[in-house]
C-alpha cells in the first residue's frame, strides 16, 4: 500500500434519478479533489436509489452501462478513484452492486453477498468476494449487511485488502449514537482492528418524502468515517442531524505495516486448517 488520501461522502439518496445523482456526485467529487483526496466513496445504491420494491427492476442498469460511463468520465476529469452504488441488471437478474472506477475504466465491481429478507424479492445475492489492486492499494468492498459478517471481513484480509470500503443505506439510530451506542457501529471498528486494515464507511443522508413505494417515506442517518488498522476512529461525522457530509483522511502505509507486524496481531495467529464450518 502507498500513502493515499481518501474521502467518504454521506450523500442524499433519490429513487430513479440517476442523472441528478451523478450531477450531485460531481459536486462532492469537486470538494474531495479540493481536499487532496485521491479516492472517494459514495453510499450503497447512491446512483439508482436504495429502494427494495418492484421499481428496482425498472431503474436497474448494466455495468458497464450509461451511468458507469458517465462516472468514468468524472474520474477522468478529476483524476480520482470513485466507488459508487447501483442496482445492476445482468441478463434478467438484478444485484445490489458497488463499482470502483478510475480514469481508465472499471477496476471492479462487488455484488452484495448477504441480502436481508426484505431485499430478497428485488435483487439476488452475489457469489464471489473480490479484492481489487489499484496499484496504490488493494481494495475490498463490503456492502451494508456484509460488513457485519466476520467471515466476510476476514475473507477480505485473506485476499490481501489494505482498505475496505463499507457503503450503507439504512437507519437504526441517530448518527451521534451509532459508533458508541450500537453493536453495528462497534462491529465496524472491530473489523478494522482484528483484520488490520483501514475501513471507509458512509451512509446515505437526509430523507425521502412519502412516495408510491414508501408510504411513510424513508430516513437516512448521514454518517461517514474512517477507521485505522488499530481500530481507532480517525474521523467520523457524529454531529446532531442527518445532513450530507464528507470526511477526508490521509492513510499511512506505515501504520498498516506496524499493525500487521505486531506480535499480538490476531489475524497472524489464525488456524483456518482446523476450523470446521460444516457442509
C-alpha positions in Angstrom: 0.0 0.0 0.0 1.1 3.5 -0.8 0.2 6.7 1.2 -3.2 7.8 -0.1 -5.8 10.4 0.9 -9.4 9.2 0.8 -12.9 10.7 1.2 -16.1 9.2 2.3 -19.3 11.0 1.4 -22.7 10.8 3.0 -25.0 11.9 0.2 -28.7 12.0 -0.2 -30.4 9.0 -1.9 -33.1 9.5 -4.6 -35.1 6.9 -6.4 -34.6 6.5 -10.2 -32.9 9.8 -10.7 -29.5 8.7 -12.0 -28.7 11.8 -13.9 -29.4 14.1 -10.9 -27.5 11.7 -8.6 -24.4 11.7 -10.9 -24.6 15.5 -11.1 -24.7 15.6 -7.3 -21.7 13.3 -7.2 -19.8 15.8 -9.3 -20.3 18.4 -6.6 -18.9 16.1 -3.9 -16.1 14.9 -6.1 -15.0 18.5 -6.6 -14.9 19.0 -2.8 -13.0 15.8 -2.4 -10.4 16.8 -5.0 -10.0 20.3 -3.5 -9.3 18.5 -0.2 -6.5 16.5 -1.9 -8.4 13.2 -1.9 -7.4 10.5 -4.4 -10.3 8.1 -3.7 -13.9 8.9 -2.9 -16.6 6.5 -1.6 -20.3 7.0 -2.0 -23.2 5.2 -0.2 -24.9 2.0 -1.2 -27.1 2.4 -4.3 -26.5 6.1 -4.4 -27.0 6.3 -8.2 -30.3 4.5 -8.8 -31.6 4.8 -5.2 -31.9 2.3 -2.4 -35.5 1.0 -2.9 -36.4 -2.6 -2.1 -39.6 -2.5 -4.2 -40.6 -3.8 -7.7 -39.4 -0.5 -9.2 -35.9 -1.7 -8.6 -36.0 -3.7 -11.9 -37.2 -0.6 -13.8 -34.2 1.6 -12.7 -31.5 -1.1 -12.8 -28.6 -0.8 -15.3 -25.9 -3.0 -16.7 -22.3 -2.4 -15.5 -20.7 -1.1 -17.6 -23.7 1.0 -18.7 -24.8 4.6 -19.1 -24.3 5.7 -15.5 -21.0 3.8 -15.2 -19.7 5.5 -18.3 -20.7 8.9 -17.0 -18.9 8.3 -13.7 -15.8 7.1 -15.5 -15.8 10.5 -17.3 -15.9 12.1 -13.8 -12.9 10.1 -12.9 -11.1 11.2 -16.0 -11.8 14.9 -15.2 -11.0 14.7 -11.5 -8.2 12.0 -11.5 -9.9 10.3 -8.6 -10.8 6.7 -8.0 -14.6 6.7 -7.5 -16.7 4.0 -5.7 -20.5 4.2 -6.2 -23.6 2.0 -5.8 -26.0 0.9 -8.5 -28.8 -1.6 -9.0 -27.1 -3.8 -11.6 -29.0 -5.6 -14.3 -27.2 -8.7 -15.6 -29.2 -10.6 -18.2 -32.5 -10.9 -16.3 -31.1 -10.7 -12.8 -30.7 -7.7 -10.6 -28.0 -7.2 -7.9 -27.1 -4.5 -5.3 -23.6 -3.6 -6.6 -20.8 -1.3 -5.8 -18.5 -0.3 -8.6 -14.9 1.1 -8.4 -13.7 3.1 -11.4 -10.7 5.1 -12.4 -9.9 7.3 -15.4 -9.0 4.1 -17.3 -12.4 2.4 -16.7 -14.0 -0.1 -14.4 -11.5 -1.5 -11.9 -14.0 -3.9 -10.5 -17.4 -4.4 -9.0 -18.7 -6.2 -5.9 -22.2 -7.6 -5.5 -23.8 -7.7 -2.1 -23.5 -11.2 -0.7 -25.7 -11.2 2.3 -29.1 -9.9 1.2 -31.6 -9.3 4.0 -35.1 -10.8 3.8 -36.9 -7.5 2.8 -34.5 -7.1 -0.2 -34.5 -10.6 -1.5 -37.6 -10.3 -3.7 -35.9 -7.4 -5.6 -32.2 -8.4 -6.1 -30.1 -11.6 -5.9 -27.1 -12.3 -3.7 -23.7 -12.2 -5.3 -21.5 -15.3 -5.0 -17.9 -14.0 -5.0 -15.8 -11.8 -2.7 -13.2 -9.8 -4.5 -10.2 -7.5 -3.8 -9.0 -5.1 -6.4 -5.4 -4.0 -6.9 -5.4 -0.3 -7.9 -1.6 0.0 -7.9 -1.8 2.3 -4.8 -3.7 -0.1 -2.6 -5.6 -3.3 -2.6 -9.2 -2.5 -2.0 -12.1 -4.7 -0.9 -15.8 -3.7 -0.7 -18.4 -4.9 1.8 -21.9 -3.6 1.1 -24.0 -2.7 4.2 -25.0 -6.0 5.9 -21.9 -7.8 4.5 -19.8 -5.7 6.9 -21.4 -7.3 9.9 -20.3 -10.8 8.9 -16.9 -11.7 10.4 -16.4 -14.4 7.8 -16.8 -11.8 5.0 -14.5 -9.2 6.6 -11.9 -11.8 7.4 -12.0 -13.1 3.8 -11.0 -9.6 2.7 -8.0 -9.9 4.9 -7.1 -13.3 3.5 -7.4 -11.8 0.0 -4.9 -9.1 0.9 -7.1 -6.0 1.3 -5.3 -2.9 2.6 -8.5 -0.8 2.6 -12.1 -1.9 2.9 -15.0 0.3 1.6 -18.2 -0.1 3.6 -21.1 1.7 1.9 -24.5 1.6 3.6 -28.1 2.8 3.1 -30.1 2.1 6.3 -31.2 3.8 9.5 -31.3 2.4 13.0 -30.2 5.2 15.4 -29.2 8.9 15.1 -25.6 9.2 13.8 -24.4 10.7 17.1 -25.3 7.4 18.8 -24.1 5.0 16.1 -20.5 4.2 17.0 -20.7 4.0 20.8 -24.4 3.0 21.1 -24.9 0.1 18.7 -23.3 -3.3 18.2 -23.4 -2.5 14.5 -21.1 0.5 14.9 -18.7 -1.2 17.2 -18.5 -4.2 14.8 -17.2 -2.0 12.0 -14.4 -0.8 14.3 -13.7 -4.4 15.3 -13.4 -5.5 11.7 -10.6 -3.0 11.2 -8.8 -4.0 14.4 -9.0 -7.8 14.0 -8.0 -7.7 10.3 -5.5 -4.9 10.4 -6.8 -2.8 7.5 -8.3 0.7 7.0 -12.0 1.0 6.7 -14.0 3.7 5.0 -17.7 3.9 5.9 -20.5 6.0 4.7 -24.3 6.0 4.8 -27.0 7.9 2.8 -28.2 11.2 4.2 -31.3 13.3 4.7 -34.7 11.7 4.0 -37.3 11.0 1.4 -40.9 12.2 1.5 -43.7 9.6 1.3 -44.0 8.2 -2.2 -45.6 5.4 -4.2 -43.2 2.8 -2.7 -42.7 4.2 0.7 -45.9 5.4 2.3 -44.1 6.8 5.3 -41.0 8.0 3.4 -37.5 7.0 4.4 -34.9 8.5 6.7 -31.1 8.1 6.4 -28.6 8.9 9.2 -25.9 10.9 7.3 -22.8 9.4 8.8 -19.3 8.8 7.3 -16.0 7.9 8.7 -12.6 6.3 8.6 -11.1 3.7 11.0 -7.5 2.7 11.3 -6.0 -0.9 11.4 -5.7 -0.4 15.2 -9.4 0.2 15.5 -9.0 3.9 16.0 -11.7 6.3 14.7 -9.7 8.6 12.6 -12.7 10.7 11.6 -16.5 10.3 11.9 -19.5 12.6 11.3 -21.4 12.3 14.6 -22.9 15.7 15.0 -26.7 16.0 15.5 -28.9 15.9 12.4 -28.7 13.8 9.3 -27.4 16.3 6.7 -24.9 15.4 4.0 -21.3 15.3 5.0 -17.8 14.4 3.9 -14.7 13.2 5.7 -11.2 13.3 4.2 -8.3 11.3 5.7 -4.7 10.5 4.8 -3.9 6.8 5.2 -0.4 6.0 6.2 1.0 2.6 5.0 3.5 2.5 7.9 0.5 2.2 10.3 -0.8 -0.7 8.4 2.6 -2.4 8.4 3.1 -1.7 12.2 -0.3 -3.3 12.9 0.3 -6.4 10.9 3.8 -7.0 12.2 2.8 -6.6 15.8 3.5 -9.7 17.9 -0.1 -9.8 19.1 -1.8 -9.2 15.8 -4.8 -11.6 16.0 -5.1 -12.5 12.3 -1.5 -13.7 12.2 -2.5 -16.4 14.7 -5.4 -17.8 12.7 -5.5 -21.5 12.1 -8.0 -22.0 9.3 -6.9 -25.5 8.7 -8.7 -26.6 11.9 -11.9 -24.6 11.6 -14.9 -26.6 10.6 -17.9 -24.7 9.2 -19.8 -27.9 8.2 -21.2 -28.7 4.9 
